[in-house]
Structure formats: C-alpha cells, structure tokens
C-alpha cells in the first residue's frame, strides 16, 4: 500500500501484504517494555499485549493494518496525554495516536498507542457559533450537539469519522465547494507537544504551531481538543442519482460538462459502484453495478432541483435518492460503510477532466472492466469553489489548485483479492496521473510510504516548512507513525 514516485513516470503503488487479523501470538507476546511505573497515575487504562481489552483498543475502523504496540494508553483527558508523552520522551518510545480508527491505515509495531476514543465531549456556543470538540469525538457527536441550535460543522462523507484527525488532515467536507476545508474554520487547538507540554495555539498565540496543525496531520503534537466555527445550515438538499451500468458513459460525460456551469455552492461527486449483496446496503442497490452522481446543495430545495435537472434528464435514472434532509443526516448522501473493514484507499488530485481523462477513467473502472473488478468504489469529486480560495489564516492544506479529485476504495480481506485490489489501484492512479497535480491529500492518501511518498501530500515549500516545524517541536521524532514527516 506504499506509494512511490517513479522519477520517470506517475506515482506507483508497491505491493501490499494482505490484511491479517491479529494472531494470538501477536496479541499476547510479552514484548519487552520500559518500566510503566510513571504511567500508574493515569486515569485511563494502561494495557499491554495479552491484557483484557487490548485487542479492542488497538483495532481501528480500517482493518487493513496490523497494530501491535507494546503499550496502549486509554486517555480520558489532556492530563493523561501529557503523562503518556512525557513517559514516551523519557523512554524514547515512538508514539501513535488513534481516536475512531478511520485513519488507521498504517501498521503500528511496538511503541506506544494513545487511544483518545474516551474523550468525546462536545460543547456548542450558539452565540459565537463555535464548538469545542474533544479528541475522540465523532462528527455524529458534533452534529447532534449543533443541530438543536440550527448549526452544523464541515463534516466529510461519514459522520462516524473523528473530528480531530479529519480536521488535522485538512478535512474535505461534503459541502466543501460552498464553505471550504474544515481546517479553515478552526479557531484554536489545545495540543500536547512531544516534550509533554500542554499548549493553547491560535492564529496569534504560537502561530507556527497553529499553521502546522491545520493540514500537517499529527506531525507536531497530539491534539486534545479544538474550537471550530459552525455554520447556520440546518438542512440541505442532497443524495444520489443512480443509473444502470449501460448508462455510465453518458452520465459521466453529462456530469463532467455540468460541473463547468454550476455555482460554487453545488457540491457533487461521480462514482462507479460495484456493491456487494450485503444488508448494510439499501435493498434497491444491493449486488449491482451503478453509476452515481451524489450531490449536496445548501441552498433552497427548489433551486437545487432546477440545477440537477440536466443530470436527471441525461440518462434513465433507476434509483433517485436526492431529497431535502437535516444536515445531521448527510450520511444518506454517500452511504459510507458503517462497520469496520479492511480497505485500500488511494487518491490523486487532478488539474482538470478533459475528454481523454474521462475515457481513461472508464477504461480502468467502467462497465467494460467487468463485474468482478476488485475496486468497490472509484469516484471523481468536483473541487474548486471555496476549496480553491486561500484560507483567511494561512494553513498547510495544499489541494486548492485541484479542479477534481480522484479516489478509490478496494476491500482486501485475504489473498488473492488483496493483490488484485493493489494491482487495480496501481493501474487506475497511474493511468490518471498525466491529468494530476502530482499530489495527494493526507487523509485519503492510503498507507504512507517513505519520505518521498509522504511529501506528495504537500507542495515542496509546505513540506520543507513542516519538516522545520517538526525539528522544533519533535526533534526526537517520537510522532513517527502515520503520515508524519521527519525532522529537517
């Protein structure tokens, strides 16, 4: 699952080992760990391999990566994170962080895992239209707290994802063209840096740290809470228009042309779906190949209906799930899986979507590729609008020059399926690379590889700046797991 930049060609994906459930030996092996006495005063549990509950603590939403840390700290608040990082610094133990586990697309072998899933407090201030969100809170927690006040946050395609990890990676919202990135709305962070200091950072207080946390992922610290702005968007018009396989090309071309004319507030994504016949999928869509346009419109429903009329007329619509809904119900738009599974994600930022790019996309994942094609989903999202505008306060998000965004998901339960998914992922993103910016997005990059691969999530200038910030706040490189950069 590692991505590597071929100097003579597009980004290539190296072979990935198939998903393996943690073995009894891996979960019970008596790893040598330093003295844990310093962790004895934590409010949350401290677990080692073989302890009851260890497996539950280390398993994330993406089951594709094996996690066998020496120690797990179940943090209940900032004090626990401070203690854990001070212990890690004193014992030179590398640190990984996990909340909901949606970003758990990288292995953790040995070291310390800080699990923040117990920290779920959300406090909404309707007067300032802000929310204070603890490290382990999901978007569903935030949406439920904000909805009674007619407010909402810039959530992505699943409310089951964690607010903090998503936002640290920039946060690409369902309504991104209308309102920008989730990182753009952050007012402040409470963060523990690897030296064990609890800091408050804003645009005015420790501004360089504030910059690095908005788009730099977990490079410089463990965020224990953030304050984010909320939007007065209690309802939206959204859902999916689904056509049968034979209309895929027609719908794709119509959507691509349509995206060149719609207002900034119209947000959409074209997808090809090869859906298994499982109960988690609506009965009308189970077990079929579908071409879908998912839309989200925050304006009046009548205007939204008029805007998407050309899509409904472009090809026979078999299933139309577009409707007015509460903002908190936006899971109905993209219908993301709600149960953990082993997945291979990958993305490519696209400069544009000319006709030959559409043909390439269809050649790789369209109906002609066959019903047994191993990628569950391949999508092209319309970018631009507010996503292209600079943040009011500079941040480390580097996707503002992309007009479209290609992403794919394959399920990798066991060989040979895992290898088939890897090969299909490699072929798709290599074929589309000529239309790309050369970069990815941190949250959907997939398992990070070497330094050269990780650098593809940022411009060279931003990457170098992040490396210098890493040298300032984490010179010992304690936070080395996941998509963290190395110190300059």
C-alpha positions in Angstrom: 0.0 0.0 0.0 3.0 2.3 -0.1 3.1 4.9 -2.8 6.3 5.8 -4.5 7.1 8.4 -7.1 8.8 6.9 -10.1 11.2 9.5 -11.4 10.3 8.5 -15.0 6.5 8.1 -14.5 3.4 8.6 -12.4 3.1 7.6 -8.8 3.2 3.9 -8.4 1.9 1.7 -5.6 4.1 -1.0 -4.2 2.7 -4.4 -3.4 0.9 -4.5 -0.1 0.6 -7.5 2.3 -3.0 -8.7 2.7 -4.9 -7.9 5.8 -4.2 -10.3 8.7 -6.2 -10.3 11.8 -4.0 -10.0 14.9 -2.8 -13.5 15.8 -2.9 -14.9 19.3 0.9 -14.7 19.4 0.9 -11.0 18.3 -1.7 -10.1 20.9 -0.2 -12.0 23.8 3.5 -11.9 23.2 5.3 -10.5 26.2 7.1 -7.6 24.4 9.9 -6.0 26.4 8.8 -2.5 27.5 10.4 0.0 29.8 9.1 0.4 33.3 5.5 1.5 33.3 5.5 2.9 36.8 5.3 6.5 35.5 2.0 5.6 33.8 0.5 4.2 37.0 -1.2 7.6 37.9 -3.2 7.8 34.6 -7.0 8.0 34.9 -7.4 5.7 31.9 -6.3 2.1 31.4 -2.7 1.1 30.5 -2.7 -2.1 28.6 -0.1 -4.5 27.2 -0.3 -7.4 24.8 -2.4 -10.2 26.5 -4.3 -7.9 28.7 -8.1 -8.0 28.5 -9.4 -5.3 26.2 -6.0 -4.8 24.4 -7.3 -6.0 21.0 -10.3 -3.7 21.2 -8.1 -0.7 21.9 -5.7 -1.3 19.0 -8.2 -2.2 16.3 -9.2 0.7 14.1 -12.1 1.2 11.6 -9.7 0.3 8.7 -8.8 -3.3 9.5 -6.1 -3.5 6.8 -3.2 -2.6 9.1 -2.0 -4.8 12.0 -1.4 -2.9 15.2 0.7 -4.5 18.0 2.1 -1.7 20.2 4.0 -2.5 23.4 1.7 -0.2 25.4 -1.8 1.3 25.0 -2.9 4.3 27.0 -6.7 4.8 27.0 -6.6 8.6 27.6 -9.5 10.2 29.4 -8.3 13.8 29.2 -5.4 16.1 28.5 -3.5 15.1 31.7 -3.3 11.5 30.5 -1.9 12.6 27.2 0.7 14.8 28.9 1.8 11.9 31.2 1.9 9.5 28.3 4.1 11.7 26.1 6.4 12.6 29.0 6.9 8.8 29.6 7.5 8.3 25.8 10.1 11.0 25.7 11.9 9.7 28.8 11.9 6.1 27.4 12.5 7.1 23.8 9.3 5.2 22.8 7.7 6.2 19.5 4.0 7.2 19.7 0.9 6.7 17.6 -2.5 8.2 18.2 -5.9 6.7 17.5 -9.4 8.0 18.1 -12.1 6.4 15.9 -9.6 4.5 13.8 -10.8 5.8 10.4 -7.3 6.9 9.7 -5.8 3.7 10.9 -4.3 2.9 7.5 -0.8 2.2 8.7 0.7 -0.5 10.9 1.9 0.1 14.4 4.6 -2.3 15.6 5.9 -1.8 19.1 5.9 1.7 20.6 3.0 3.4 22.5 -0.5 3.9 21.2 -2.6 6.7 22.7 -6.3 5.9 22.3 -8.4 9.1 22.7 -11.8 7.5 22.0 -13.0 8.1 25.6 -12.6 11.9 25.1 -15.9 12.6 23.4 -17.1 15.8 25.0 -18.6 18.5 22.6 -19.8 21.9 23.8 -21.6 24.2 21.5 -21.8 28.0 22.0 -24.6 29.2 19.8 -23.8 32.8 20.5 -20.4 32.6 18.8 -21.4 29.8 16.5 -18.5 27.6 17.7 -18.0 24.2 19.2 -15.3 22.9 21.5 -14.6 19.3 20.5 -12.5 16.8 22.4 -10.0 14.5 20.8 -12.2 11.4 20.4 -15.5 12.9 19.4 -17.0 11.8 16.1 -18.8 14.1 13.7 -22.1 12.4 14.8 -21.4 13.8 18.3 -20.8 17.3 16.9 -23.8 17.3 14.6 -26.1 16.1 17.3 -25.0 18.8 19.7 -25.1 21.6 17.0 -28.4 20.6 15.3 -30.8 21.9 18.1 -29.2 25.4 17.5 -29.7 25.2 13.7 -25.9 24.8 13.3 -23.6 22.3 11.6 -19.9 21.6 11.1 -18.0 20.9 7.9 -18.3 17.1 8.0 -16.9 14.7 5.4 -18.7 11.8 3.8 -19.2 9.9 7.1 -20.3 11.2 10.5 -18.7 8.2 12.1 -15.2 9.7 11.5 -13.4 11.6 14.2 -13.5 15.4 14.1 -9.8 15.9 15.1 -8.0 13.5 12.8 -10.1 14.6 9.8 -9.5 18.3 10.5 -5.8 17.9 11.1 -5.6 16.4 7.5 -7.3 19.5 6.2 -10.8 17.9 6.2 -12.6 17.7 2.8 -16.2 18.3 3.5 -19.4 17.2 1.6 -20.1 20.9 1.3 -16.5 21.9 0.6 -17.2 23.9 -2.6 -19.6 26.0 -0.7 -17.6 26.6 2.5 -14.0 25.4 2.1 -12.0 23.0 4.2 -12.8 22.1 7.8 -9.3 23.3 8.8 -10.3 26.8 7.6 -12.9 27.1 10.4 -10.6 26.2 13.3 -10.2 28.9 15.9 -7.8 27.2 18.3 -6.2 24.0 19.4 -5.3 22.5 22.7 -2.3 20.3 21.9 0.3 18.3 23.8 3.7 18.6 22.1 6.2 15.7 22.3 8.1 17.5 25.1 5.0 16.9 27.3 3.8 20.5 27.3 0.1 21.3 27.1 -0.3 24.3 24.8 -3.0 26.6 23.5 -2.4 27.7 20.0 -4.3 30.2 17.8 -3.5 32.5 14.9 -2.0 34.9 17.4 -0.6 32.6 20.0 2.1 30.2 18.7 1.0 30.9 15.1 3.5 28.5 13.5 2.2 25.6 15.6 -1.4 26.7 14.6 -0.3 26.7 10.9 1.2 23.2 11.0 -1.8 21.6 12.8 -4.2 22.7 10.0 -3.2 20.3 7.2 0.0 18.8 8.7 -1.8 15.9 10.4 0.0 14.6 13.5 3.5 15.8 12.7 4.0 18.2 15.7 1.7 17.1 18.5 -1.3 15.3 19.9 -4.4 17.5 19.8 -6.6 17.1 22.9 -9.4 19.5 21.7 -10.1 22.2 19.1 -12.5 25.1 18.8 -14.2 25.3 15.4 -16.7 27.6 13.7 -20.1 26.3 12.9 -22.4 27.1 10.0 -26.1 28.1 10.0 -27.1 25.3 7.6 -29.6 23.1 9.4 -30.9 21.5 6.2 -29.6 20.7 2.8 -30.7 19.1 -0.5 -28.7 16.0 -1.3 -28.5 12.3 -2.2 -27.6 10.2 -5.1 -28.9 9.7 -8.7 -28.2 6.1 -9.8 -28.2 4.7 -13.3 -27.6 1.2 -14.5 -24.2 0.2 -16.0 -25.1 0.8 -19.6 -25.6 4.5 -19.0 -22.3 5.0 -17.2 -20.5 6.8 -20.0 -23.5 9.0 -20.8 -23.9 10.1 -17.1 -20.2 10.7 -16.6 -19.9 13.0 -19.7 -23.0 14.8 -18.7 -21.8 15.3 -15.2 -18.3 16.5 -16.3 -19.9 19.1 -18.6 -22.4 20.1 -15.9 -19.7 20.8 -13.4 -18.3 23.6 -15.6 -21.5 25.6 -15.3 -22.8 25.1 -11.7 -22.5 27.7 -9.0 -19.8 27.3 -6.3 -22.4 26.1 -3.7 -23.3 23.0 -5.7 -21.1 20.1 -4.5 -21.0 16.8 -6.3 -19.2 13.5 -7.0 -19.4 11.0 -9.8 -18.9 7.3 -8.7 -18.9 3.9 -10.2 -20.1 1.4 -7.5 -19.8 -2.4 -7.5 -21.9 -3.1 -4.5 -21.9 -6.5 -2.7 -25.3 -8.1 -1.7 -25.0 -7.3 2.0 -27.6 -5.9 4.4 -25.7 -2.7 5.1 -26.6 -1.5 1.5 -30.1 -0.4 0.7 -32.0 -3.3 -0.9 -32.6 -1.5 -4.2 -28.9 -1.1 -4.7 -27.5 -4.4 -3.4 -25.4 -6.6 -5.7 -25.2 -4.3 -8.7 -23.1 -2.0 -10.8 -24.2 1.6 -10.5 -23.1 4.9 -12.0 -24.0 7.5 -9.4 -23.9 11.3 -9.0 -24.0 12.3 -5.4 -24.9 15.9 -4.8 -25.2 18.3 -1.8 -26.7 21.7 -2.1 -27.1 24.0 0.9 -29.5 26.4 -0.8 -33.2 26.3 -1.3 -34.6 23.0 -2.4 -36.3 24.4 -5.5 -33.1 25.9 -6.8 -31.3 22.6 -6.2 -33.9 20.7 -8.1 -33.6 23.1 -11.0 -29.8 22.8 -11.0 -29.7 19.0 -11.1 -32.5 18.7 -13.7 -29.9 18.2 -16.6 -28.4 15.3 -14.7 -31.8 13.6 -14.2 -32.5 14.1 -18.0 -29.1 12.9 -19.2 -29.8 9.2 -18.7 -32.6 7.0 -17.4 -32.5 7.2 -13.6 -33.1 3.9 -11.9 -32.9 5.0 -8.3 -33.2 8.6 -7.2 -32.4 9.2 -3.5 -32.0 13.0 -3.7 -34.2 14.8 -1.2 -34.2 17.5 1.4 -32.7 16.4 4.7 -31.4 17.5 8.0 -27.7 18.4 7.8 -27.0 15.8 10.6 -28.4 13.1 8.2 -25.8 13.6 5.5 -24.6 10.0 5.8 -27.5 9.3 3.4 -25.7 11.1 0.6 -22.7 8.9 0.1 -23.8 5.9 2.1 -20.3 5.1 3.5 -19.8 1.8 5.3 -20.7 1.9 9.0 -18.9 -1.2 10.0 -15.1 -1.7 10.2 -13.5 -3.4 7.2 -10.1 -3.9 5.6 -9.8 -1.3 2.9 -7.2 0.0 0.4 -7.7 3.8 -0.2 -5.8 5.9 -2.7 -6.3 9.4 -4.2 -4.9 11.7 -6.9 -5.6 15.4 -7.2 -6.5 16.3 -10.8 -5.7 19.5 -12.7 -8.7 19.1 -15.0 -11.0 16.5 -16.5 -10.7 16.6 -20.3 -12.4 14.0 -22.6 -9.4 11.7 -22.7 -9.3 11.7 -18.9 -12.9 10.5 -18.9 -12.1 7.8 -21.4 -9.2 6.7 -19.3 -11.3 6.5 -16.2 -13.9 4.4 -18.0 -11.3 2.1 -19.4 -10.0 1.4 -16.0 -13.1 1.1 -13.9 -16.2 1.4 -16.1 -18.6 -1.5 -17.1 -16.1 -2.8 -19.7 -13.7 -3.6 -16.9 -16.2 -6.3 -15.8 -18.5 -7.1 -12.9 -15.7 -8.7 -10.9 -13.4 -5.7 -11.0 -11.8 -5.5 -7.5 -12.4 -1.8 -6.7 -15.6 -1.3 -4.7 -15.7 2.4 -5.5 -14.0 4.7 -7.9 -15.0 8.4 -7.7 -14.2 11.8 -9.2 -15.2 14.7 -6.9 -15.7 18.2 -8.2 -13.3 20.6 -6.4 -13.0 24.4 -6.9 -15.3 27.0 -5.4 -14.4 27.7 -1.8 -11.9 24.8 -1.9 -9.8 26.9 -4.3 -9.7 30.0 -2.1 -6.9 30.8 0.3 -7.7 30.4 3.9 -8.2 33.6 5.9 -5.4 32.4 8.1 -2.7 30.6 6.2 -2.5 26.8 6.7 -0.8 23.7 5.4 -3.6 22.5 3.1 -2.2 22.0 -0.4 -5.1 20.9 -2.6 -6.5 24.3 -3.5 -5.2 24.1 -7.1 -7.1 20.9 -8.0 -10.3 21.1 -10.0 -11.2 17.5 -9.4 -10.2 14.7 -7.1 -9.9 11.0 -7.9 -10.3 8.5 -5.1 -10.7 4.7 -5.0 -11.5 2.1 -2.4 -11.0 -1.6 -2.5 -11.7 -4.2 0.1 -8.8 -6.5 0.9 -10.0 -9.4 3.1 -7.4 -12.0 2.0 -5.2 -13.1 -0.9 -5.6 -13.3 -3.8 -8.2 -10.5 -3.5 -5.7 -8.2 -1.8 -3.2 -8.4 -4.7 -6.0 -7.9 -7.2 -7.1 -4.7 -5.4 -3.5 -3.5 -5.3 -3.0 -4.0 -9.0 -6.3 -2.3 -9.9 -5.4 0.6 -7.6 -2.0 1.0 -9.2 -3.4 0.8 -12.7 -6.1 3.4 -12.2 -4.0 6.0 -10.5 -1.0 5.5 -12.8 -3.3 5.9 -15.8 -4.8 9.1 -14.4 -1.5 10.6 -13.3 -1.0 12.6 -16.5 -4.0 14.6 -15.6 -2.9 15.1 -12.0 -1.1 17.8 -10.0 1.4 15.2 -8.7 -0.1 15.4 -5.2 -2.5 13.6 -2.9 -4.4 14.5 0.3 -3.2 13.4 3.6 -6.5 11.8 4.9 -7.1 9.7 1.8 -3.5 9.1 0.7 -3.5 5.5 1.8 -0.8 3.9 3.8 2.2 6.3 3.8 5.4 5.0 2.4 8.9 6.6 2.6 9.7 10.3 2.9 9.4 10.9 -0.8 5.9 9.3 -0.8 4.7 11.3 2.2 5.9 14.5 0.7 3.3 14.1 -2.1 0.6 15.4 0.2 2.1 18.9 0.2 3.9 21.4 -2.1 7.7 21.3 -1.7 7.6 24.6 0.2 5.0 23.5 2.7 6.7 20.1 3.1 10.0 21.8 4.0 8.3 24.2 6.4 6.6 21.2 8.1 10.0 19.5 8.4 11.4 22.5 10.1 8.4 22.7 12.5 8.9 19.0 13.2 12.6 19.8 14.2 11.3 22.5 16.5 8.5 20.6 18.3 9.5 16.9 17.8 13.3 16.7 17.2 13.4 13.1 18.5 10.7 12.1 16.0 8.5 10.5 18.7 5.4 11.0 16.5 6.8 8.9 13.6 3.8 6.7 12.8 1.2 7.5 10.1 1.7 10.5 7.8 4.1 12.3 9.9 7.2 14.0 8.3 10.7 13.6 9.5 12.6 16.5 11.2 14.7 18.7 8.9 
